[in-house]
Protein backbone atom coordinates (compact mmCIF):
# COMPACT_ATOMS: atom_id res chain seq x y z
CA UNK A 1 0.00 0.00 0.00
CA UNK A 2 2.87 2.40 0.62
CA UNK A 3 3.92 2.30 -3.03
CA UNK A 4 0.64 1.57 -4.77
CA UNK A 5 -1.60 4.37 -3.48
CA UNK A 6 0.68 7.29 -4.49
CA UNK A 7 1.14 5.72 -7.92
CA UNK A 8 -2.62 5.34 -8.34
CA UNK A 9 -3.04 9.02 -7.45
CA UNK A 10 -0.33 10.02 -9.99
CA UNK A 11 2.10 11.19 -7.31
CA UNK A 12 5.30 9.19 -7.88
CA UNK A 13 7.38 11.54 -5.72
CA UNK A 14 5.59 10.27 -2.59
CA UNK A 15 6.40 6.62 -3.26
CA UNK A 16 9.77 6.53 -1.54
CA UNK A 17 9.74 8.95 1.39
CA UNK A 18 12.29 8.83 4.18
CA UNK A 19 10.12 6.86 6.60
CA UNK A 20 9.57 4.11 4.08
CA UNK A 21 13.28 3.87 3.34
CA UNK A 22 14.06 3.78 7.07
CA UNK A 23 11.48 1.09 7.71
CA UNK A 24 12.92 -1.00 4.88
CA UNK A 25 16.47 -0.65 6.19
CA UNK A 26 15.39 -1.69 9.69
CA UNK A 27 14.30 -5.07 8.34
CA UNK A 28 17.88 -5.99 7.39
CA UNK A 29 19.35 -5.92 10.94
CA UNK A 30 16.17 -7.57 12.17
CA UNK A 31 16.68 -10.50 9.82
CA UNK A 32 20.38 -10.72 10.60
CA UNK A 33 19.77 -10.85 14.35
CA UNK A 34 17.07 -13.48 13.79
CA UNK A 35 19.56 -15.65 11.90
CA UNK A 36 22.19 -15.07 14.60
CA UNK A 37 19.70 -16.20 17.25
CA UNK A 38 19.15 -19.44 15.34
CA UNK A 39 22.87 -20.20 15.34
CA UNK A 40 23.39 -19.27 19.00
CA UNK A 41 20.66 -21.60 20.18
CA UNK A 42 18.81 -21.45 23.51
CA UNK A 43 15.82 -19.72 21.95
CA UNK A 44 13.27 -22.25 23.17
CA UNK A 45 10.88 -20.03 25.06
CA UNK A 46 8.24 -22.43 26.28
CA UNK A 47 4.85 -20.98 27.11
CA UNK A 48 6.01 -17.44 27.87
CA UNK A 49 7.78 -15.13 25.49
CA UNK A 50 9.45 -12.72 27.93
CA UNK A 51 11.62 -14.86 30.16
CA UNK A 52 14.39 -13.18 32.11
CA UNK A 53 17.13 -12.31 29.69
CA UNK A 54 20.29 -14.33 29.45
CA UNK A 55 21.52 -15.35 32.85
CA UNK A 56 23.10 -18.38 34.45
CA UNK A 57 19.88 -19.77 35.90
CA UNK A 58 17.38 -19.02 33.14
CA UNK A 59 18.82 -18.80 29.64
CA UNK A 60 22.54 -19.32 29.43
CA UNK A 61 22.98 -18.16 25.83
CA UNK A 62 22.29 -14.93 24.04
CA UNK A 63 19.91 -16.45 21.48
CA UNK A 64 16.82 -15.16 23.29
CA UNK A 65 18.28 -11.65 23.43
CA UNK A 66 18.90 -11.61 19.69
CA UNK A 67 15.44 -13.03 19.00
CA UNK A 68 13.72 -10.35 21.09
CA UNK A 69 15.85 -7.62 19.52
CA UNK A 70 14.89 -8.91 16.08
CA UNK A 71 11.18 -8.83 16.87
CA UNK A 72 11.42 -5.33 18.34
CA UNK A 73 13.23 -4.05 15.23
CA UNK A 74 10.55 -5.58 13.01
CA UNK A 75 7.88 -3.91 15.15
CA UNK A 76 9.55 -0.50 14.84
CA UNK A 77 9.75 -1.04 11.08
CA UNK A 78 6.04 -1.83 10.96
CA UNK A 79 5.14 1.26 13.01
CA UNK A 80 7.23 3.53 10.78
CA UNK A 81 5.71 2.12 7.62
CA UNK A 82 2.18 2.58 8.98
CA UNK A 83 2.99 6.21 9.89
CA UNK A 84 4.26 6.64 6.34
CA UNK A 85 1.05 5.13 4.98
CA UNK A 86 -1.15 7.47 7.04
CA UNK A 87 0.93 10.54 6.11
CA UNK A 88 0.80 9.62 2.43
CA UNK A 89 -2.98 9.26 2.48
CA UNK A 90 -3.33 12.51 4.42
CA UNK A 91 -1.11 14.47 2.04
CA UNK A 92 -2.82 13.31 -1.17
CA UNK A 93 -6.44 13.86 -0.18
CA UNK A 94 -8.41 15.27 -3.08
CA UNK A 95 -11.11 17.64 -1.94
CA UNK A 96 -14.44 17.08 -3.59
CA UNK A 97 -13.84 13.41 -4.33
Secondary structure as GFF3:
##gff-version 3
##sequence-region A 1 97
A	DSSP	alpha_helix	4	8	.	.	.	ID=ss1
A	DSSP	three_ten_helix	12	14	.	.	.	ID=ss2
A	DSSP	alpha_helix	18	40	.	.	.	ID=ss3
A	DSSP	alpha_helix	63	91	.	.	.	ID=ss4
###
